[in-house]
Amino acid sequence: MPKTILLVATVMFIAGCDQDVPEKTVWDEQLKTMDKAQDAEQQMLEAAELQRRAIEQQTQQ
């Protein structure tokens, strides 16, 4: 009995792994939005760094 269960589980696992990955998923739009948000965050961090450097440069003069 345990061998049968193990065999069935193995066959199901292999069959599940054999499926092709779909080209488009339901999460594509959310992932794109998150990528855009990360890009925007990086731009904001870079702008803040430039502003901080400009302020430091002005106060040292």
QUISUL-V37325 format. One record per helix or strand of 2 or more residues. SS is the DSSP state (alpha for helix, beta for strand). FROM is the first residue (numbers start at 1). TO is the last residue. If there is no record, write none. Layout:
SS;FROM;TO  SS;FROM;TO
This chain:
alpha;2;17  alpha;28;60
